[in-house]
Amino acid sequence: TVSIGGVCVPAGRKVDCEDWLRQADVACRMAGKESGNSFHLDVAGGAMGEPADALRLFNVTEAIKTNRLQCRFQPLAVMSERAGSTEAQYYQLRVQIVAPKGEVHTPPAVVDSSELMRMLDRWVLREALATIHTHLTRAQDETSNQLSVLLSQPSLYDPSLPGWLQGLVQHLGSRALSEALVIELRARDVMVDPEAAAAAIAVMREQLGVSFALTDLSLPDLLGKCVRAAKFDYVRLQASAMPDTTNAAGSQFESDVEVAHQSGAMVVVEKVESAAQLSLAVRFGVDFAQGFFLREAQDEIVDDALVDRFIVG
C-alpha cells in the first residue's frame, strides 16, 4: 500500500514557505491515517476550492464574528517568597476554537497561516487586557491579577506589534493594564532570530512594562541560549520533566531551575497532576505551580476564587 500527501501552491502566491511545508506535512500525515492506498491533496490557501482539512484551517475572522473563540483561565499557585507578598492572583489564558458542529480545538491544530495567527494573537491580547481592565475597575485595592498569554512566532517578529499594543493600552487608559500582562514565547521561536526577539522584548518591556515568560524548552540547551539572548521574568517548565523521587539530585530539571533563577527569572512548573509532583516542585524550589491537581481551568476569573499559596519558609 502507499499513502501520498500533497499541497497545492498557486503560482505567484506570496505565502511563507514554512506555512506550505506545515500544510504538506499535515497532508502526508492525514494520508497515512487512511487504510489501504490513499491520496490526500491539501489545497488550503489556494484557488482550487475548499480546504481539504476544514477542521485544521479555520477562518479566524468568521470564528470571532460568530463568537466561537472561548477563553479558558488556568490559575497558578504561588510556591515561594520570590513571588512577593502581593495578593494578586496569577492566571494563564488559553483560547479554544469551537467548530460549527461543536468540536473543540486548540489554535495551533486548526490555524496554520502566519496572517491568521497574527490576527488570533491580537484578539487574545485584546481579551487579556479587557479582562485585566474589568478586574481593575472592580478592585478595591487596585491590585491587578497577572495574566499570561502565548504569542506565536509571526507575532513575535511583527514590527507593528509594539506600536499596536501601546495604542491599545493608551486607548484603555492605564499602563497598569500592560504591567499586569505576561507574554509567553516559545524558546524555538526566540532562537529563530535572537537579536530581533531581544529587541522586540526590550521595546515592549521599556515602553509598556510587559513581562515575558519563556516556554516550550523541548530541545537541549535552549534555556541557556535564550536567557543569554534576552531577559525573561518567568521560565515555564513541565512537571513531566521532573525526575522521580529516587533520582532527583543533579537532574536536568534541577539544573534548569538553577539557570532560570540565576538569570533573574521565576520558575513556573506546569501540568502538575499528582501530590508527588507537587512535592517535587517544592523540593526543587519552583516559584509557581499550575495543573489540574491544584485547580481546573475556568471560564472566567472570579474575584472570590482565591488561588492557594503553598509558600515554603
Secondary structure, 3 states (H helix, E strand, C coil): CCEEEEECCCCCCCCCHHHHHHHHHHHHHHHHHCCCCEEEEECCCCCCCCCCCCCCCCCHHHHHHCCCEEEEEEEEEECCHHHCCCCCCEEEEEEEEECCCCCEECHHHHCCCHHHHHHHHHHHHHHHHHHHHHHHHHCCCCCCCEEEEEECHHHHCCCCHHHHHHHHHHHHCCHHHHHCEEEEEEHHHHCCCHHHHHHHHHHHHHHHCCEEEEECCCCCCHHHHHHHHCCCCEEEEEHHHCCCHHHCCCCHHHHHHHHHHHCCCEEEEECCCCHHHHHHHHHHCCCEECCCCCCCCECCCCCCCCCCECCCC
